[in-house]
Amino acid sequence: MRIGVLGTGNMADALAAHWVRAGHEVTVGGRDTDRARRLAERLGDGVRHGDLAAAAGAGEVVLVALPYGVGEVVVRELSAALDGKVLLDCSNPVGAPGFRLLTGDGPSAARRLVLAAPGARVVKAFNLCHEGVWRMAPPVFDGRPLAVPVCGDDPAALALVGTLVRDAGCTPVAAGGLDRAGLLEATAALFIGLWVGEGADVQAIAPPLAYAAGAAG
Ligand SMILES: NC(=O)c1ccc[n+]([C@@H]2O[C@H](COP(=O)([O-])OP(=O)(O)OC[C@H]3O[C@@H](n4cnc5c(N)ncnc54)[C@H](OP(=O)(O)O)[C@@H]3O)[C@@H](O)[C@H]2O)c1
C-alpha cells in the first residue's frame, strides 16, 4: 500500500514504523522538510519524505497526524490532491479546561475533514491510545492484542484501514459509520480525563462481553 503521512511528530513516527515494517511504501511529509527527512531516515531504507503536499500526493491512504484544527486547515489546502483517497484521522479534539471536547456542539473532527476535503474517504481510528502504546510492537495486554475501533462510511476504505490496524499488531473493531466518529472522540475525552485527571483504570469500567446485557448465567 502507498501511505502518505501528514506530520512528523509522535503519531506519525509511531504508526508509520508499523507500516514500514509491514512493507508498505511510506512517504512522510511535514512543514519542516528537514524534520521529515530525519524521520524518514529513522524509519528505514526506502521511506520517502517531503513537504505536506508530497505526502498527500504519494499516498492512497493518507494519515493526518497533525493537531486538531491544524489538520482541517492543511487538508483543505491539499483537498485536490486528496480526492478519492482514504484520509485517516487519529486526532483528539480534547483540551483545557477539564479535558473537554473542543468540537463542542459542532461537527466531529472527522466530519470537519470531510467538509475540508469532500472527495476524500475519511476513516477515524487510532485516537484512543497514547503514542507510547502505538509504539509497542505489538500492543498486547494480558495476552490480548489491542482492539482498535474504526469508524467510516466507505467499505473499501474501511478494509484498507483494517489492514493497517492489523499491521500495527492490533485487531480492528467495526464501530459504525463516520457519524459515530464523534463518539470515539468523546470516548477519548472521557478516557484522558479519567487517566490523567483521576488516575483511574479505564480498562476496569466495562464488564466482560458476557455481562454486557446483564449478569451472565
Ligand atoms: N500523542 C498522542 O499520544 C496521541 C494519541 C492519539 C491521537 N493523537 C492525535 O494525533 C495527532 C498528532 O499528535 P502528535 O502527538 O503526533 O503531535 P506532535 O508530536 O506534536 O506532532 C504534530 C505535527 O504537526 C505539525 N504541525 C503543528 N502545527 C502545524 C501547522 N500549523 N502546520 C503544519 N504542520 C503543523 C508539527 O510540525 P512541526 O514539527 O514543524 O511543529 C508535527 O509534525 C493529534 O491530532 C493528536 O490529538 C495523539
The ligand as an SDF file (V2000), in Angstrom:
LIG
                    3D

 48 52  0  0  0  0  0  0  0  0999 V2000
    0.3820   11.9460   21.1010 N   0  0  0  0  0  0  0  0  0  0  0  0
   -0.5500   11.0450   21.3970 C   0  0  0  0  0  0  0  0  0  0  0  0
   -0.3950   10.2660   22.3560 O   0  0  0  0  0  0  0  0  0  0  0  0
   -1.7770   10.9380   20.5370 C   0  0  0  0  0  0  0  0  0  0  0  0
   -2.6030    9.8220   20.6860 C   0  0  0  0  0  0  0  0  0  0  0  0
   -3.7380    9.6890   19.8910 C   0  0  0  0  0  0  0  0  0  0  0  0
   -4.0480   10.6850   18.9830 C   0  0  0  0  0  0  0  0  0  0  0  0
   -3.2340   11.7690   18.8750 N   0  0  0  0  0  0  0  0  0  0  0  0
   -3.5870   12.7950   17.8850 C   0  0  0  0  0  0  0  0  0  0  0  0
   -2.6470   12.6990   16.8340 O   0  0  0  0  0  0  0  0  0  0  0  0
   -2.4330   13.9880   16.2600 C   0  0  0  0  0  0  0  0  0  0  0  0
   -0.9320   14.2590   16.2160 C   0  0  0  0  0  0  0  0  0  0  0  0
   -0.4350   14.2170   17.5340 O   0  0  0  0  0  0  0  0  0  0  0  0
    1.1260   14.0870   17.8220 P   0  0  0  0  0  0  0  0  0  0  0  0
    1.2540   13.6460   19.2180 O   0  0  0  0  0  0  0  0  0  0  0  0
    1.7860   13.3190   16.7390 O   0  0  0  0  0  0  0  0  0  0  0  0
    1.5830   15.6150   17.7230 O   0  0  0  0  0  0  0  0  0  0  0  0
    3.0700   16.1770   17.6190 P   0  0  0  0  0  0  0  0  0  0  0  0
    4.0600   15.1820   18.0460 O   0  0  0  0  0  0  0  0  0  0  0  0
    3.0450   17.4950   18.3080 O   0  0  0  0  0  0  0  0  0  0  0  0
    3.2610   16.4180   16.0360 O   0  0  0  0  0  0  0  0  0  0  0  0
    2.4440   17.3460   15.4000 C   0  0  0  0  0  0  0  0  0  0  0  0
    2.8640   17.5250   13.9610 C   0  0  0  0  0  0  0  0  0  0  0  0
    2.0280   18.5530   13.4170 O   0  0  0  0  0  0  0  0  0  0  0  0
    2.8420   19.5430   12.8170 C   0  0  0  0  0  0  0  0  0  0  0  0
    2.2130   20.8540   12.8900 N   0  0  0  0  0  0  0  0  0  0  0  0
    1.8870   21.5500   14.0260 C   0  0  0  0  0  0  0  0  0  0  0  0
    1.3230   22.7210   13.6770 N   0  0  0  0  0  0  0  0  0  0  0  0
    1.3250   22.7670   12.3120 C   0  0  0  0  0  0  0  0  0  0  0  0
    0.8820   23.7340   11.3570 C   0  0  0  0  0  0  0  0  0  0  0  0
    0.2980   24.8820   11.7440 N   0  0  0  0  0  0  0  0  0  0  0  0
    1.0280   23.4320   10.0340 N   0  0  0  0  0  0  0  0  0  0  0  0
    1.5950   22.2740    9.6400 C   0  0  0  0  0  0  0  0  0  0  0  0
    2.0430   21.3250   10.4960 N   0  0  0  0  0  0  0  0  0  0  0  0
    1.9060   21.5810   11.8080 C   0  0  0  0  0  0  0  0  0  0  0  0
    4.1360   19.5000   13.6020 C   0  0  0  0  0  0  0  0  0  0  0  0
    5.1400   20.0930   12.8130 O   0  0  0  0  0  0  0  0  0  0  0  0
    6.4380   20.7630   13.4700 P   0  0  0  0  0  0  0  0  0  0  0  0
    7.3050   19.6090   13.9030 O   0  0  0  0  0  0  0  0  0  0  0  0
    7.0110   21.5610   12.3450 O   0  0  0  0  0  0  0  0  0  0  0  0
    5.9630   21.5770   14.6360 O   0  0  0  0  0  0  0  0  0  0  0  0
    4.3140   17.9950   13.7700 C   0  0  0  0  0  0  0  0  0  0  0  0
    4.8360   17.4220   12.6020 O   0  0  0  0  0  0  0  0  0  0  0  0
   -3.2050   14.9870   17.1130 C   0  0  0  0  0  0  0  0  0  0  0  0
   -4.4100   15.3140   16.4680 O   0  0  0  0  0  0  0  0  0  0  0  0
   -3.4920   14.2160   18.4000 C   0  0  0  0  0  0  0  0  0  0  0  0
   -4.7080   14.6110   19.0090 O   0  0  0  0  0  0  0  0  0  0  0  0
   -2.1120   11.9240   19.6240 C   0  0  0  0  0  0  0  0  0  0  0  0
  1  2  1  0
  2  3  2  0
  2  4  1  0
  4  5  1  0
  4 48  2  0
  5  6  2  0
  6  7  1  0
  7  8  2  0
  8  9  1  0
  8 48  1  0
  9 10  1  0
  9 46  1  0
 10 11  1  0
 11 12  1  0
 11 44  1  0
 12 13  1  0
 13 14  1  0
 14 15  2  0
 14 16  1  0
 14 17  1  0
 17 18  1  0
 18 19  2  0
 18 20  1  0
 18 21  1  0
 21 22  1  0
 22 23  1  0
 23 24  1  0
 23 42  1  0
 24 25  1  0
 25 26  1  0
 25 36  1  0
 26 27  1  0
 26 35  1  0
 27 28  2  0
 28 29  1  0
 29 30  1  0
 29 35  2  0
 30 31  1  0
 30 32  2  0
 32 33  1  0
 33 34  2  0
 34 35  1  0
 36 37  1  0
 36 42  1  0
 37 38  1  0
 38 39  2  0
 38 40  1  0
 38 41  1  0
 42 43  1  0
 44 45  1  0
 44 46  1  0
 46 47  1  0
M  CHG  2   8   1  16  -1
M  END
$$$$
